Amino acid sequence: SACEKSGQWEKALAIFDELQQRGLTPDIITYSALISACELAGRNDEARTVLLAALSSGFFADLGCIPDALDLHELIAPVARTVVRTALDDLRARSEDHRLHTPLSPKGNFV
């Protein structure tokens, strides 16, 4: 949280890594503070990586099925922005993948 408020996202990531190396398990507050520190510093890729790690650890399970439905009511704003950005990126990737695998009509248009 102190790293978040002082814009020290790199230090926040280093502390997070050190905690995990020592066998400590991050909680939702740790994940939220780290996502917030990264997001507020404009480090969207790092924020997304931390969000995905949190999701795979079972946190933020009440968000719903990304990107089908999102419930952001209890999230702090930086975490909510990261969730929305991640959902949009995933939706965009799905759309691009779908276009790549959709057969073309005789006129060269997508069917």
N, C-alpha and C positions, 0 to 999 in steps of 0.2 A: 504494500500500500504506500509506503514511503517512497519507494522507487517510482511508483505510478505518479505520485504528486510532484516529484522532482524531475520527471522526464527521463529517468534512467532505466529505459526499457532493457538495455543490454545487461545491466547489473541484475535486474529482475529475472531475466532468463538464466543468468549464471547462478543465482541463488536457487532458483527452481531446479536446475540440473544438479546442483550440489545436494539439495535435499533428497532428491530421488536416488542419487548415488549412495547416500547414507542410509537408504532403506525407508525413508519416511514417505508416507502416502499423502499426496496433495488432496485438499478438500475443495469444496465448491468456492470457498472464499479465496483460497490461493489461486485457483483457476481464474476466477473473476478478476482479481487484482492484476494478474499477469496479462490477461486478454485486454483489460483496460489500459495498462501501461503501454502495451504494443500499439493498440488502436489509437490512443491519444497522441502517440509519437508518429503516427502515419505509417506504421509498420504492419500493413494489412495482411501480408503473407504470413508473418510470424503470429499475428493474432488468430488467423485461420488455423494454423498448425496447432496452436494451443487449444482452440475450440474443438478441433477434431480429436485431440488427445483426451480432452475432458469428456466428450461424447462417448468415446470408446471405453472410458473408465466408468461409464454409467452416470455421469453428471449431466445436468440439463435434460434429463429424460422427459420432463414434462413439457418440452418444447413442441412436441408433436413430431410428425414424420417430415423431416426436412426433405424436399421443399414443399411438400403437399399442404401442410398446415403448420402455422407457427403461433405459439402463445408466448408473447414476450412480456406479459404483465409484471412479473417479479424480477426482471433483469435490470441491471443498471444500464444506462444509455450506451456506453461503449461496447458492452457485451452484446446488447441488442443489435447495434449497428453491424457488428462482426457476424452475428447470426444471419442477419438479412443479406449482407454481402455474400456470405458463404452459400446461402440458399440460392441467390441469384446466379452466382458462378456455376453452381451445380446444375441449375435449370438451363443455363446457357450451354453448358457442356453436353447435357442430354439432347438439347435441340440440335446442336451441331453434329453430334453423333448420329442422330436420327436422319438428318439431311444427307449424311454421308452414305447411309445404308438404305435410303429410299430409292426404289427404281425410278428411272427417268421415263417419261412418256416419249412417244415417237418424235414429238416436237422439241425434246430436250428440257421440258419443264418437269418439276417434281409432281408426282402423282399424289 
